[in-house]
Amino acid sequence: MNTETKIFISFIVGILLGIAGTGFYIHHCFSRAWMNSGNHNHVVDVLDSKLNLTADEKVKVEKIFDEANPAMDKIRVETNGKLKAMREKTSAQIRLILTPDQQKKFDDLRADWDKKMNANDKGWHIPGLPQGPSSGGPGMICSPCPSHSDTPVAR
């Protein structure tokens, strides 16, 4: 096999690995947000395929989810409010131990983290999160999490 063929094959393998990696990344970032967005159709479809639900059972399962959604939305609103308050309290406590120069840098970091979190909204909305760019839905590239080195655990 000549060098040009090896390079071509390596290039094609790289493209295929890139496509597979992108698919995994999209699934990782968006699947949980989609599931938690109040859209239970996917869950019902999974239950249907795994449990072989009858048409009547499927309708009843959908009704259970429909009836549970308002209570789940209320919990999301309460929880997100509490989390936001805790992030604000944590940030305020951190600022107290910093020098004025460090506080400025910390404020810049927070603004950058907020900007990244609010970027790339595609109009999705998860109940309990603010409408608009900060909705945190599947349109976000990936919600901030501890596995990303430039993202804080407590905001």
Phi and psi restraints in degrees (value plus and minus 20) as a CYANA .aco file:
   2 ASN   PHI    -101.7   -61.7
   2 ASN   PSI     149.7   189.7
   3 THR   PHI     -82.6   -42.6
   3 THR   PSI     -60.5   -20.5
   4 GLU   PHI     -83.1   -43.1
   4 GLU   PSI     -59.1   -19.1
   5 THR   PHI     -86.2   -46.2
   5 THR   PSI     -62.2   -22.2
   6 LYS   PHI     -82.2   -42.2
   6 LYS   PSI     -61.6   -21.6
   7 ILE   PHI     -84.7   -44.7
   7 ILE   PSI     -62.9   -22.9
   8 PHE   PHI     -82.4   -42.4
   8 PHE   PSI     -65.4   -25.4
   9 ILE   PHI     -83.8   -43.8
   9 ILE   PSI     -62.5   -22.5
  10 SER   PHI     -81.6   -41.6
  10 SER   PSI     -59.9   -19.9
  11 PHE   PHI     -83.2   -43.2
  11 PHE   PSI     -66.2   -26.2
  12 ILE   PHI     -84.3   -44.3
  12 ILE   PSI     -63.3   -23.3
  13 VAL   PHI     -81.7   -41.7
  13 VAL   PSI     -60.6   -20.6
  14 GLY   PHI     -81.9   -41.9
  14 GLY   PSI     -62.2   -22.2
  15 ILE   PHI     -83.1   -43.1
  15 ILE   PSI     -65.2   -25.2
  16 LEU   PHI     -83.4   -43.4
  16 LEU   PSI     -61.4   -21.4
  17 LEU   PHI     -84.9   -44.9
  17 LEU   PSI     -57.4   -17.4
  18 GLY   PHI     -84.1   -44.1
  18 GLY   PSI     -62.0   -22.0
  19 ILE   PHI     -84.1   -44.1
  19 ILE   PSI     -64.8   -24.8
  20 ALA   PHI     -83.2   -43.2
  20 ALA   PSI     -62.4   -22.4
  21 GLY   PHI     -84.3   -44.3
  21 GLY   PSI     -59.8   -19.8
  22 THR   PHI     -83.6   -43.6
  22 THR   PSI     -62.4   -22.4
  23 GLY   PHI     -81.1   -41.1
  23 GLY   PSI     -62.9   -22.9
  24 PHE   PHI     -83.8   -43.8
  24 PHE   PSI     -63.0   -23.0
  25 TYR   PHI     -81.6   -41.6
  25 TYR   PSI     -65.2   -25.2
  26 ILE   PHI     -81.8   -41.8
  26 ILE   PSI     -64.7   -24.7
  27 HIS   PHI     -80.9   -40.9
  27 HIS   PSI     -65.6   -25.6
  28 HIS   PHI     -79.1   -39.1
  28 HIS   PSI     -65.2   -25.2
  29 CYS   PHI     -99.5   -59.5
  29 CYS   PSI     -53.9   -13.9
  30 PHE   PHI    -122.8   -82.8
  30 PHE   PSI     -44.8    -4.8
  31 SER   PHI     -84.2   -44.2
  31 SER   PSI     -65.0   -25.0
  32 ARG   PHI     -86.2   -46.2
  32 ARG   PSI     -61.0   -21.0
  33 ALA   PHI     -83.6   -43.6
  33 ALA   PSI     -59.0   -19.0
  34 TRP   PHI     -84.2   -44.2
  34 TRP   PSI     -64.0   -24.0
  35 MET   PHI     -85.5   -45.5
  35 MET   PSI     -53.0   -13.0
  36 ASN   PHI    -112.0   -72.0
  36 ASN   PSI     -14.8    25.2
  37 SER   PHI    -108.0   -68.0
  37 SER   PSI     -13.0    27.0
  38 GLY   PHI      71.6   111.6
  38 GLY   PSI     -22.4    17.6
  39 ASN   PHI    -112.8   -72.8
  39 ASN   PSI      82.0   122.0
  40 HIS   PHI    -116.0   -76.0
  40 HIS   PSI     -16.0    24.0
  41 ASN   PHI     -78.2   -38.2
  41 ASN   PSI     -59.7   -19.7
  42 HIS   PHI     -84.3   -44.3
  42 HIS   PSI     -62.9   -22.9
  43 VAL   PHI     -83.4   -43.4
  43 VAL   PSI     -63.2   -23.2
  44 VAL   PHI     -82.1   -42.1
  44 VAL   PSI     -62.2   -22.2
  45 ASP   PHI     -82.8   -42.8
  45 ASP   PSI     -60.3   -20.3
  46 VAL   PHI     -84.8   -44.8
  46 VAL   PSI     -66.6   -26.6
  47 LEU   PHI     -80.2   -40.2
  47 LEU   PSI     -60.7   -20.7
  48 ASP   PHI     -81.2   -41.2
  48 ASP   PSI     -65.8   -25.8
  49 SER   PHI     -91.8   -51.8
  49 SER   PSI     -54.3   -14.3
  50 LYS   PHI    -102.6   -62.6
  50 LYS   PSI     -51.1   -11.1
  51 LEU   PHI    -128.8   -88.8
  51 LEU   PSI     -22.9    17.1
  52 ASN   PHI      32.4    72.4
  52 ASN   PSI      36.2    76.2
  53 LEU   PHI     -84.8   -44.8
  53 LEU   PSI     126.1   166.1
  54 THR   PHI     -96.7   -56.7
  54 THR   PSI     146.9   186.9
  55 ALA   PHI     -79.5   -39.5
  55 ALA   PSI     -60.7   -20.7
  56 ASP   PHI     -84.5   -44.5
  56 ASP   PSI     -63.1   -23.1
  57 GLU   PHI     -84.0   -44.0
  57 GLU   PSI     -60.7   -20.7
  58 LYS   PHI     -82.4   -42.4
  58 LYS   PSI     -63.6   -23.6
  59 VAL   PHI     -81.3   -41.3
  59 VAL   PSI     -62.8   -22.8
  60 LYS   PHI     -85.7   -45.7
  60 LYS   PSI     -59.6   -19.6
  61 VAL   PHI     -84.8   -44.8
  61 VAL   PSI     -63.9   -23.9
  62 GLU   PHI     -79.9   -39.9
  62 GLU   PSI     -60.8   -20.8
  63 LYS   PHI     -84.3   -44.3
  63 LYS   PSI     -59.8   -19.8
  64 ILE   PHI     -79.9   -39.9
  64 ILE   PSI     -65.9   -25.9
  65 PHE   PHI     -83.9   -43.9
  65 PHE   PSI     -63.4   -23.4
  66 ASP   PHI     -79.3   -39.3
  66 ASP   PSI     -60.3   -20.3
  67 GLU   PHI     -92.8   -52.8
  67 GLU   PSI     -50.1   -10.1
  68 ALA   PHI    -100.4   -60.4
  68 ALA   PSI     -43.7    -3.7
  69 ASN   PHI     -74.9   -34.9
  69 ASN   PSI     -66.2   -26.2
  70 PRO   PHI     -79.6   -39.6
  70 PRO   PSI     -60.8   -20.8
  71 ALA   PHI     -87.4   -47.4
  71 ALA   PSI     -59.5   -19.5
  72 MET   PHI     -86.8   -46.8
  72 MET   PSI     -58.6   -18.6
  73 ASP   PHI     -82.3   -42.3
  73 ASP   PSI     -60.3   -20.3
  74 LYS   PHI     -81.9   -41.9
  74 LYS   PSI     -62.7   -22.7
  75 ILE   PHI     -83.3   -43.3
  75 ILE   PSI     -61.6   -21.6
  76 ARG   PHI     -80.6   -40.6
  76 ARG   PSI     -64.3   -24.3
  77 VAL   PHI     -81.9   -41.9
  77 VAL   PSI     -67.9   -27.9
  78 GLU   PHI     -82.7   -42.7
  78 GLU   PSI     -65.9   -25.9
  79 THR   PHI     -85.3   -45.3
  79 THR   PSI     -65.9   -25.9
  80 ASN   PHI     -84.1   -44.1
  80 ASN   PSI     -55.7   -15.7
  81 GLY   PHI     -84.4   -44.4
  81 GLY   PSI     -63.1   -23.1
  82 LYS   PHI     -86.0   -46.0
  82 LYS   PSI     -60.7   -20.7
  83 LEU   PHI     -84.5   -44.5
  83 LEU   PSI     -61.7   -21.7
  84 LYS   PHI     -82.3   -42.3
  84 LYS   PSI     -63.6   -23.6
  85 ALA   PHI     -82.3   -42.3
  85 ALA   PSI     -61.0   -21.0
  86 MET   PHI     -86.5   -46.5
  86 MET   PSI     -60.0   -20.0
  87 ARG   PHI     -83.2   -43.2
  87 ARG   PSI     -60.9   -20.9
  88 GLU   PHI     -85.4   -45.4
  88 GLU   PSI     -62.8   -22.8
  89 LYS   PHI     -82.9   -42.9
  89 LYS   PSI     -64.3   -24.3
  90 THR   PHI     -81.7   -41.7
  90 THR   PSI     -64.9   -24.9
  91 SER   PHI     -82.9   -42.9
  91 SER   PSI     -61.1   -21.1
  92 ALA   PHI     -82.8   -42.8
  92 ALA   PSI     -60.7   -20.7
  93 GLN   PHI     -85.2   -45.2
  93 GLN   PSI     -59.9   -19.9
  94 ILE   PHI     -84.2   -44.2
  94 ILE   PSI     -63.5   -23.5
  95 ARG   PHI     -79.0   -39.0
  95 ARG   PSI     -54.3   -14.3
  96 LEU   PHI     -82.9   -42.9
  96 LEU   PSI     -48.0    -8.0
  97 ILE   PHI    -114.2   -74.2
  97 ILE   PSI     -21.1    18.9
  98 LEU   PHI    -116.2   -76.2
  98 LEU   PSI     135.0   175.0
  99 THR   PHI     -93.9   -53.9
  99 THR   PSI     143.8   183.8
 100 PRO   PHI     -75.4   -35.4
 100 PRO   PSI     -59.2   -19.2
 101 ASP   PHI     -85.3   -45.3
 101 ASP   PSI     -63.0   -23.0
 102 GLN   PHI     -86.1   -46.1
 102 GLN   PSI     -56.5   -16.5
 103 GLN   PHI     -81.0   -41.0
 103 GLN   PSI     -62.4   -22.4
 104 LYS   PHI     -81.1   -41.1
 104 LYS   PSI     -65.7   -25.7
 105 LYS   PHI     -85.1   -45.1
 105 LYS   PSI     -59.5   -19.5
 106 PHE   PHI     -82.9   -42.9
 106 PHE   PSI     -64.1   -24.1
 107 ASP   PHI     -81.9   -41.9
 107 ASP   PSI     -58.7   -18.7
 108 ASP   PHI     -85.0   -45.0
 108 ASP   PSI     -61.3   -21.3
 109 LEU   PHI     -82.1   -42.1
 109 LEU   PSI     -65.2   -25.2
 110 ARG   PHI     -80.1   -40.1
 110 ARG   PSI     -63.1   -23.1
 111 ALA   PHI     -82.8   -42.8
 111 ALA   PSI     -59.7   -19.7
 112 ASP   PHI     -85.7   -45.7
 112 ASP   PSI     -63.8   -23.8
 113 TRP   PHI     -82.1   -42.1
 113 TRP   PSI     -62.5   -22.5
 114 ASP   PHI     -83.3   -43.3
 114 ASP   PSI     -61.5   -21.5
 115 LYS   PHI     -81.4   -41.4
 115 LYS   PSI     -64.8   -24.8
 116 LYS   PHI     -84.1   -44.1
 116 LYS   PSI     -60.1   -20.1
 117 MET   PHI     -86.9   -46.9
 117 MET   PSI     -53.8   -13.8
 118 ASN   PHI    -108.2   -68.2
 118 ASN   PSI     -24.9    15.1
 119 ALA   PHI     -95.9   -55.9
 119 ALA   PSI     135.9   175.9
 120 ASN   PHI      45.1    85.1
 120 ASN   PSI       9.3    49.3
 121 ASP   PHI     -89.9   -49.9
 121 ASP   PSI     117.2   157.2
 122 LYS   PHI    -133.7   -93.7
 122 LYS   PSI       1.2    41.2
 123 GLY   PHI      73.0   113.0
 123 GLY   PSI     -16.3    23.7
 124 TRP   PHI     -95.6   -55.6
 124 TRP   PSI     133.6   173.6
 125 HIS   PHI    -162.6  -122.6
 125 HIS   PSI     106.3   146.3
 126 ILE   PHI    -121.8   -81.8
 126 ILE   PSI     105.2   145.2
 127 PRO   PHI     -72.6   -32.6
 127 PRO   PSI     116.9   156.9
 128 GLY   PHI      79.5   119.5
 128 GLY   PSI     -37.4     2.6
 129 LEU   PHI    -123.3   -83.3
 129 LEU   PSI     130.8   170.8
 130 PRO   PHI     -81.3   -41.3
 130 PRO   PSI     128.5   168.5
 131 GLN   PHI     -89.1   -49.1
 131 GLN   PSI     138.1   178.1
 132 GLY   PHI      73.1   113.1
 132 GLY   PSI    -175.2  -135.2
 133 PRO   PHI     -77.2   -37.2
 133 PRO   PSI     -43.7    -3.7
 134 SER   PHI    -116.2   -76.2
 134 SER   PSI       1.5    41.5
 135 SER   PHI     -85.6   -45.6
 135 SER   PSI     -46.0    -6.0
 136 GLY   PHI      53.3    93.3
 136 GLY   PSI      -5.3    34.7
 137 GLY   PHI    -101.1   -61.1
 137 GLY   PSI    -188.6  -148.6
 138 PRO   PHI     -80.2   -40.2
 138 PRO   PSI     -36.6     3.4
 139 GLY   PHI     -91.7   -51.7
 139 GLY   PSI     -35.0     5.0
 140 MET   PHI     -92.0   -52.0
 140 MET   PSI     124.7   164.7
 141 ILE   PHI     -80.3   -40.3
 141 ILE   PSI     -68.8   -28.8
 142 CYS   PHI    -188.0  -148.0
 142 CYS   PSI     107.1   147.1
 143 SER   PHI     -87.3   -47.3
 143 SER   PSI     125.8   165.8
 144 PRO   PHI     -76.5   -36.5
 144 PRO   PSI     113.9   153.9
 145 CYS   PHI    -167.8  -127.8
 145 CYS   PSI     141.2   181.2
 146 PRO   PHI     -80.3   -40.3
 146 PRO   PSI     -39.0     1.0
 147 SER   PHI     -94.8   -54.8
 147 SER   PSI     -30.0    10.0
 148 HIS   PHI    -117.6   -77.6
 148 HIS   PSI     106.1   146.1
 149 SER   PHI     -85.1   -45.1
 149 SER   PSI     -48.6    -8.6
 150 ASP   PHI    -117.7   -77.7
 150 ASP   PSI      -6.5    33.5
 151 THR   PHI    -134.9   -94.9
 151 THR   PSI     111.3   151.3
 152 PRO   PHI     -96.5   -56.5
 152 PRO   PSI     134.2   174.2
 153 VAL   PHI     -95.0   -55.0
 153 VAL   PSI     -66.1   -26.1
 154 ALA   PHI    -128.9   -88.9
 154 ALA   PSI     102.8   142.8
